[in-house]
Amino acid sequence: MNATTSRGVVSLLVLAALAVPVTAGCGGEEPAAVSEAGAAAGGVATAKAASEDVAALVDGGNQFAFDLYGRLAGDGNLFFSPYSISTALAMTAAGARGNTEHEMATVLHFPTEGVEGEPSFISRERVIASFGSLQEGLVASRETRGYELHIANSLWGQEGYPFKESFLDLVGKHFGGGFNIADFRRNADAERVRINQWVEEATREKIEDLIPAGGVDSLTTLVLTNAVYFKGQWLSRFDEERTSDATFHGTGGDATVPMMYQKSDFQYFENEDVQVLEMPYEGEEISMLVVLPRPESLVNLRVIESRLTPEMLSDWSGRLREQELKVYFPRFEMTWGTEDISKHLAALGIRDAFGEKADFSGMTDLRDLFITSVFHKAFVAVNEEGTEAAAATAVVMARLAIMEETIFRADHPFLFVIRDDATGSILFMGRVADLG
């Protein structure tokens, strides 16, 4: 994985609220669902979703975050936005049908209902409505809530391609995804630059070159993009004058890093293996939760990662209690990606969407679209004042390269040769200009 930091190696497991995913739903032009039971329970999408549906989306999204973390985690640094990834994939799933939709819904852990032992996915309309309500509630400004959280979605479709209006309307209504006409067929790289510029603006210049050179080509038909930007100041800020150089003992060796310090009251929990610290941002609606292996424990970060589940993290969060602490925390900046995470999504179970079996008939009647790449890039900067983070995801879809029937009709003048195939020596050569 490609990740860089300004100094040192960050080997803390940092789980921030800004990076906890919100899942979105499959969508379509008719009230169908992954299952008939789900369809029967659904209905027309409304502006506001039931609170239990939204809660189920969050639970499923958290599980997707841990699933994907397990796939992406290597030996180096990692920072990604499950929210951004799940949003981009959910917009894509809005046009999926059949087994393609089922696989995407399963991997993204869309809510299910039904009798025990026979769960079925709720209707895509309920999922989409829940996503819309949740996204609307997430967006914030410093003036209204004390921090900034901006979310932007956009679609970029090939000019002249017959996308279903119902799909475009659905994504626009619930995801806020505007549709932009593009011409990948003739100007693929220029369109790539245009999309990257949109991402850069949406993330306050923190995510550049999301789609790498060659990431789109003349067969690219649709690119679905999500961008998320967060900026928050600590409720209890660090004093820059108390920051000093210290040794960070990373997995790749020791490094000298600027270590921030403060003594204050925080929500805290510990057991024999870990220390858990919650550092809230102004507004007290978003916080950073840090899981730190105890230095005296034989359990290292890799072991904790292998054991950690959403339920365990929730349990630790419930055990947090206010306590005065001396907190030493590194100041750092990190960019992760661009990475094509397609193979990781396939390993989790999204398979049909990446090949000839893809069914995106909710987007078009042509049945020729499939996902070629899912690009993701994320940025985070942590300092004495607070945190700035951004991430973006692009789902790139292309048409299947169907071989057109080739016709050779020698009904006009032509040149011909008679040659020795072994040597290539031309024995005879002529032209036919007229016959009859």
C-alpha positions as CSV (number, residue, x, y, z in Angstrom):
1,M,0.0,0.0,0.0
2,N,1.1,3.5,-0.7
3,A,1.1,5.7,2.4
4,T,3.4,8.6,3.3
5,T,3.7,10.5,6.5
6,S,5.6,13.7,7.3
7,R,7.6,12.0,10.1
8,G,7.8,8.6,11.7
9,V,5.5,5.6,11.4
10,V,2.0,5.8,12.8
11,S,1.2,2.4,14.4
12,L,-1.7,3.5,16.6
13,L,-5.1,2.1,15.6
14,V,-7.1,5.3,15.2
15,L,-10.8,5.1,14.7
16,A,-12.3,8.5,14.1
17,A,-16.0,9.2,13.8
18,L,-15.3,10.9,10.5
19,A,-14.0,7.6,9.1
20,V,-16.9,5.3,10.4
21,P,-18.9,4.4,7.4
22,V,-22.4,5.2,6.5
23,T,-23.9,2.7,4.2
24,A,-26.2,3.5,1.3
25,G,-28.7,1.5,-0.5
26,C,-29.4,-0.1,-3.8
27,G,-31.8,1.8,-5.9
28,G,-34.0,1.4,-8.9
29,E,-36.9,2.6,-10.9
30,E,-39.4,0.2,-9.6
31,P,-40.1,-0.8,-6.0
32,A,-38.1,-4.0,-6.2
33,A,-35.5,-5.3,-3.8
34,V,-32.8,-7.9,-3.5
35,S,-35.6,-10.2,-2.3
36,E,-39.3,-10.3,-2.7
37,A,-39.8,-10.2,1.0
38,G,-37.8,-7.0,1.1
39,A,-39.9,-5.6,-1.7
40,A,-43.1,-6.3,0.1
41,A,-41.9,-4.5,3.2
42,G,-40.7,-1.5,1.2
43,G,-42.5,1.3,-0.6
44,V,-41.8,4.6,-2.2
45,A,-38.8,6.3,-0.8
46,T,-39.6,9.2,1.5
47,A,-37.6,12.3,2.5
48,K,-37.1,10.9,6.0
49,A,-36.3,7.3,6.9
50,A,-37.3,5.4,10.0
51,S,-34.7,5.8,12.8
52,E,-34.4,2.0,13.1
53,D,-33.5,1.7,9.4
54,V,-30.8,4.4,9.8
55,A,-29.4,2.6,12.9
56,A,-29.3,-0.6,10.9
57,L,-27.4,1.1,8.1
58,V,-24.8,2.4,10.6
59,D,-24.4,-1.1,12.2
60,G,-23.9,-2.7,8.8
61,G,-21.5,0.1,7.7
62,N,-19.4,-0.4,10.7
63,Q,-19.0,-4.1,9.9
64,F,-18.0,-3.2,6.4
65,A,-15.4,-0.9,7.8
66,F,-13.8,-3.7,9.8
67,D,-14.1,-6.2,6.9
68,L,-12.3,-3.8,4.6
69,Y,-9.7,-2.8,7.3
70,G,-8.8,-6.4,7.6
71,R,-8.1,-6.6,3.8
72,L,-6.2,-3.3,3.6
73,A,-4.1,-3.5,6.7
74,G,-0.5,-4.4,6.0
75,D,2.8,-3.6,7.7
76,G,2.7,0.2,7.0
77,N,0.4,3.1,7.6
78,L,-3.2,3.1,6.6
79,F,-5.9,5.7,6.4
80,F,-9.1,5.4,4.5
81,S,-12.7,6.4,4.6
82,P,-15.2,3.5,4.7
83,Y,-17.9,6.1,4.4
84,S,-16.6,7.4,1.1
85,I,-16.1,3.9,-0.3
86,S,-19.5,2.7,0.8
87,T,-21.2,5.8,-0.6
88,A,-19.6,5.5,-4.0
89,L,-20.4,1.8,-4.1
90,A,-24.0,2.4,-2.9
91,M,-24.6,4.8,-5.8
92,T,-23.3,2.1,-8.1
93,A,-25.5,-0.5,-6.4
94,A,-28.5,1.7,-7.0
95,G,-28.3,0.5,-10.6
96,A,-27.5,-3.1,-9.9
97,R,-29.9,-6.0,-10.2
98,G,-29.9,-9.7,-9.7
99,N,-26.9,-11.4,-8.2
100,T,-24.8,-8.3,-8.8
101,E,-27.0,-6.4,-6.4
102,H,-27.2,-9.2,-3.9
103,E,-23.4,-9.5,-3.7
104,M,-23.0,-5.7,-3.3
105,A,-25.7,-5.6,-0.6
106,T,-24.1,-8.5,1.2
107,V,-20.6,-7.1,1.3
108,L,-21.8,-3.6,2.3
109,H,-24.0,-5.2,5.0
110,F,-27.2,-3.6,4.0
111,P,-30.0,-4.1,6.6
112,T,-32.0,-7.3,6.6
113,E,-35.3,-8.3,8.2
114,G,-37.5,-11.3,8.4
115,V,-37.9,-14.4,10.5
116,E,-34.8,-15.8,12.2
117,G,-32.8,-18.0,9.9
118,E,-34.4,-16.5,6.8
119,P,-33.3,-12.9,6.7
120,S,-33.9,-10.9,3.5
121,F,-32.7,-7.5,2.5
122,I,-35.1,-4.6,3.1
123,S,-36.2,-2.8,-0.1
124,R,-33.7,-0.7,-1.8
125,E,-36.1,2.3,-1.5
126,R,-35.9,2.0,2.3
127,V,-32.1,1.7,2.2
128,I,-31.8,4.7,-0.1
129,A,-34.1,6.8,2.0
130,S,-32.1,5.9,5.1
131,F,-28.9,6.9,3.4
132,G,-30.4,10.2,2.4
133,S,-31.5,11.0,5.9
134,L,-28.2,10.0,7.4
135,Q,-26.1,12.0,4.9
136,E,-28.3,15.0,5.4
137,G,-27.6,14.8,9.2
138,L,-23.9,14.4,8.7
139,V,-23.2,17.6,6.8
140,A,-22.1,20.4,9.1
141,S,-20.6,23.8,9.2
142,R,-18.5,25.5,11.8
143,E,-21.1,28.1,12.3
144,T,-23.9,25.6,13.0
145,R,-22.1,22.7,14.8
146,G,-18.6,23.8,15.6
147,Y,-16.8,21.7,12.9
148,E,-16.9,21.3,9.1
149,L,-18.1,18.1,7.4
150,H,-18.8,18.4,3.7
151,I,-20.0,15.5,1.4
152,A,-20.2,15.7,-2.4
153,N,-21.3,13.1,-4.9
154,S,-21.2,13.3,-8.7
155,L,-21.7,11.2,-11.8
156,W,-19.8,11.5,-15.1
157,G,-21.5,9.7,-18.0
158,Q,-20.5,9.2,-21.6
159,E,-22.3,11.5,-24.0
160,G,-25.0,9.7,-26.0
161,Y,-25.1,6.6,-23.8
162,P,-28.7,5.7,-22.9
163,F,-28.7,5.9,-19.1
164,K,-32.1,5.5,-17.5
165,E,-33.6,8.7,-16.3
166,S,-35.0,6.9,-13.3
167,F,-31.5,5.9,-12.2
168,L,-30.1,9.4,-12.6
169,D,-33.1,10.9,-10.8
170,L,-32.8,8.4,-8.0
171,V,-29.1,9.2,-7.4
172,G,-29.7,12.9,-7.7
173,K,-32.5,12.9,-5.2
174,H,-31.0,10.7,-2.4
175,F,-27.3,11.0,-2.9
176,G,-27.2,14.6,-4.2
177,G,-25.2,13.3,-7.1
178,G,-25.3,15.7,-10.1
179,F,-24.9,14.2,-13.6
180,N,-22.1,15.6,-15.8
181,I,-21.9,14.7,-19.5
182,A,-18.4,13.5,-20.5
183,D,-16.8,12.3,-23.7
184,F,-14.4,9.4,-22.6
185,R,-14.6,8.0,-26.1
186,R,-12.6,10.9,-27.7
187,N,-11.1,12.7,-24.7
188,A,-10.6,10.1,-21.9
189,D,-7.6,11.7,-20.3
190,A,-9.1,15.2,-20.4
191,E,-12.2,13.9,-18.7
192,R,-9.9,12.2,-16.1
193,V,-8.3,15.6,-15.4
194,R,-11.7,17.2,-15.1
195,I,-13.0,14.7,-12.6
196,N,-9.8,15.0,-10.5
197,Q,-10.2,18.8,-10.5
198,W,-13.8,18.3,-9.1
199,V,-12.4,16.0,-6.4
200,E,-9.7,18.5,-5.5
201,E,-12.1,21.3,-5.1
202,A,-14.6,19.2,-3.1
203,T,-11.8,18.2,-0.7
204,R,-10.2,21.7,-0.3
205,E,-7.2,20.7,-2.4
206,K,-6.3,17.8,-0.1
207,I,-7.0,15.0,-2.6
208,E,-5.2,15.4,-5.9
209,D,-5.0,13.0,-8.8
210,L,-7.5,10.5,-7.5
211,I,-7.8,8.7,-10.8
212,P,-4.3,8.0,-12.1
213,A,-3.1,8.2,-15.7
214,G,-4.7,5.3,-17.6
215,G,-7.5,5.0,-15.0
216,V,-10.1,5.7,-17.7
217,D,-10.1,5.0,-21.4
218,S,-12.3,5.2,-24.5
219,L,-14.5,2.4,-23.2
220,T,-15.2,4.2,-19.9
221,T,-18.9,5.0,-19.7
222,L,-19.6,6.1,-16.2
223,V,-17.6,7.3,-13.2
224,L,-19.3,7.7,-9.9
225,T,-17.4,9.9,-7.4
226,N,-17.7,10.7,-3.7
227,A,-15.7,13.2,-1.8
228,V,-15.7,13.9,2.0
229,Y,-13.9,16.7,3.9
230,F,-13.7,17.2,7.6
231,K,-12.0,19.8,9.7
232,G,-12.4,20.1,13.5
233,Q,-10.6,21.7,16.4
234,W,-10.0,19.7,19.6
235,L,-12.4,20.5,22.4
236,S,-9.2,20.5,24.5
237,R,-6.4,21.8,22.4
238,F,-2.7,21.0,22.7
239,D,-0.4,23.9,23.5
240,E,2.2,24.1,20.7
241,E,4.8,25.3,23.1
242,R,4.6,22.0,25.0
243,T,5.2,20.0,21.8
244,S,8.7,18.5,21.7
245,D,10.7,16.0,19.8
246,A,10.4,12.4,21.1
247,T,11.1,8.9,19.8
248,F,8.3,7.0,18.2
249,H,8.9,3.2,18.2
250,G,7.4,2.2,14.9
251,T,7.2,-1.2,13.3
252,G,10.0,-0.2,10.9
253,G,12.2,1.2,13.6
254,D,12.6,4.2,15.8
255,A,11.9,7.7,14.5
256,T,12.0,11.2,16.0
257,V,8.6,12.9,15.8
258,P,7.0,16.1,17.2
259,M,5.1,14.8,20.3
260,M,2.2,16.9,21.5
261,Y,1.3,17.0,25.2
262,Q,-1.5,18.1,27.5
263,K,-2.9,17.2,30.9
264,S,-6.7,17.3,30.9
265,D,-9.9,15.4,31.5
266,F,-10.8,12.8,28.8
267,Q,-13.0,9.9,28.4
268,Y,-10.8,6.8,29.0
269,F,-10.8,3.0,29.4
270,E,-8.1,0.5,29.9
271,N,-7.7,-3.2,30.4
272,E,-4.7,-5.5,30.5
273,D,-4.0,-5.2,26.8
274,V,-5.1,-1.8,25.6
275,Q,-5.7,1.9,26.5
276,V,-8.7,3.6,24.8
277,L,-8.8,7.4,24.6
278,E,-11.6,9.5,23.2
279,M,-10.6,13.0,22.1
280,P,-13.7,15.1,21.1
281,Y,-13.8,17.9,18.6
282,E,-15.6,21.2,19.2
283,G,-19.3,20.7,19.0
284,E,-18.9,17.4,20.8
285,E,-20.6,15.5,18.0
286,I,-17.5,14.0,16.5
287,S,-14.5,12.5,18.3
288,M,-11.3,10.6,17.6
289,L,-11.1,7.2,19.4
290,V,-7.6,5.9,19.8
291,V,-6.9,2.2,20.7
292,L,-3.3,1.9,21.9
293,P,-1.7,-1.4,22.9
294,R,-0.2,-1.3,26.4
295,P,3.6,-1.3,26.1
296,E,4.0,-3.8,28.9
297,S,1.5,-6.2,27.3
298,L,2.6,-9.1,25.0
299,V,-0.3,-8.3,22.8
300,N,0.8,-6.0,19.9
301,L,-1.3,-4.0,17.4
302,R,-1.5,-6.9,14.9
303,V,-3.0,-9.2,17.5
304,I,-5.5,-6.5,18.6
305,E,-6.5,-5.8,15.0
306,S,-7.2,-9.5,14.4
307,R,-9.5,-9.7,17.5
308,L,-11.2,-6.3,17.2
309,T,-14.9,-6.3,16.1
310,P,-17.5,-3.5,16.0
311,E,-19.1,-5.1,19.0
312,M,-15.9,-5.0,21.0
313,L,-15.2,-1.4,20.1
314,S,-18.8,-0.5,21.1
315,D,-18.2,-2.3,24.4
316,W,-15.0,-0.4,25.1
317,S,-16.8,2.9,24.2
318,G,-19.5,2.1,26.7
319,R,-16.9,1.7,29.4
320,L,-15.3,5.1,28.9
321,R,-15.2,7.2,32.0
322,E,-13.9,10.7,32.5
323,Q,-10.5,10.8,34.0
324,E,-7.6,13.3,34.2
325,L,-4.8,12.1,31.9
326,K,-1.4,13.1,30.7
327,V,-1.7,12.7,26.9
328,Y,1.2,12.4,24.6
329,F,0.1,12.3,20.9
330,P,2.2,12.6,17.8
331,R,1.7,15.4,15.3
332,F,1.5,13.8,11.9
333,E,0.3,14.1,8.4
334,M,-0.5,11.2,6.1
335,T,-1.7,10.5,2.5
336,W,-2.8,7.0,1.6
337,G,-3.4,6.0,-2.0
338,T,-4.4,6.3,-4.7
339,E,-5.2,2.6,-4.5
340,D,-7.4,0.5,-6.7
341,I,-9.3,-1.5,-4.1
342,S,-11.2,-3.7,-6.6
343,K,-9.3,-6.9,-5.6
344,H,-10.1,-6.4,-2.0
345,L,-13.8,-5.9,-2.7
346,A,-13.8,-9.0,-4.9
347,A,-12.2,-11.0,-2.1
348,L,-15.0,-9.8,0.3
349,G,-17.6,-11.1,-2.2
350,I,-18.3,-8.5,-4.8
351,R,-17.5,-10.5,-7.9
352,D,-20.1,-10.3,-10.6
353,A,-19.9,-6.5,-10.8
354,F,-16.3,-6.7,-12.1
355,G,-16.9,-8.9,-15.1
356,E,-19.2,-10.2,-17.8
357,K,-21.8,-11.4,-15.3
358,A,-22.4,-7.8,-14.1
359,D,-26.0,-6.8,-14.1
360,F,-26.5,-3.0,-14.0
361,S,-29.8,-3.1,-15.8
362,G,-31.1,-0.5,-13.4
363,M,-28.8,2.0,-15.1
364,T,-29.4,1.0,-18.7
365,D,-31.2,-1.5,-20.9
366,L,-28.1,-2.3,-22.8
367,R,-26.7,-4.6,-20.1
368,D,-23.1,-3.9,-21.1
369,L,-21.7,-2.1,-18.0
370,F,-19.3,-3.5,-15.4
371,I,-16.9,-2.0,-12.8
372,T,-13.3,-1.8,-13.9
373,S,-11.8,0.0,-11.0
374,V,-12.6,1.5,-7.5
375,F,-10.0,4.2,-6.8
376,H,-9.6,5.5,-3.3
377,K,-7.3,8.1,-1.7
378,A,-7.3,9.7,1.8
379,F,-5.5,12.4,3.7
380,V,-5.2,13.3,7.4
381,A,-3.3,15.9,9.3
382,V,-3.3,15.9,13.1
383,N,-1.8,18.9,15.0
384,E,-2.2,20.9,18.2
385,E,-5.4,22.6,17.0
386,G,-7.3,19.6,15.7
387,T,-7.7,17.4,12.7
388,E,-8.2,17.9,8.9
389,A,-9.1,14.9,6.9
390,A,-10.4,14.2,3.4
391,A,-11.0,11.2,1.2
392,A,-12.4,10.5,-2.2
393,T,-13.6,7.4,-4.1
394,A,-14.2,6.9,-7.8
395,V,-16.0,3.9,-9.2
396,V,-15.1,3.5,-12.9
397,M,-17.5,1.6,-15.2
398,A,-17.0,0.6,-18.8
399,R,-18.8,-1.1,-21.6
400,L,-17.9,-4.7,-22.4
401,A,-15.7,-4.7,-25.5
402,I,-18.0,-6.6,-27.8
403,M,-16.3,-7.6,-31.1
404,E,-18.1,-6.1,-34.0
405,E,-18.7,-8.4,-37.1
406,T,-16.1,-7.6,-39.7
407,I,-17.1,-7.6,-43.4
408,F,-14.7,-7.9,-46.3
409,R,-16.5,-7.0,-49.5
410,A,-14.2,-6.9,-52.5
411,D,-16.7,-5.0,-54.8
412,H,-14.3,-2.2,-55.8
413,P,-10.8,-2.0,-57.2
414,F,-8.1,-3.8,-55.2
415,L,-4.5,-4.8,-55.2
416,F,-3.3,-8.3,-54.7
417,V,-0.1,-10.4,-54.5
418,I,0.8,-14.0,-54.7
419,R,3.6,-14.8,-52.4
420,D,5.7,-17.6,-50.9
421,D,4.5,-17.8,-47.3
422,A,7.7,-19.3,-46.0
423,T,10.0,-16.6,-47.3
424,G,7.6,-13.8,-48.0
425,S,8.9,-13.5,-51.5
426,I,6.3,-11.9,-53.8
427,L,5.8,-14.1,-56.8
428,F,3.1,-12.2,-58.5
429,M,1.5,-8.8,-57.9
430,G,-1.5,-7.2,-59.6
431,R,-4.6,-5.1,-59.3
432,V,-8.1,-5.5,-60.3
433,A,-9.6,-2.3,-61.5
434,D,-12.4,-3.6,-63.7
435,L,-14.3,-6.9,-64.1
436,G,-16.8,-8.1,-66.6
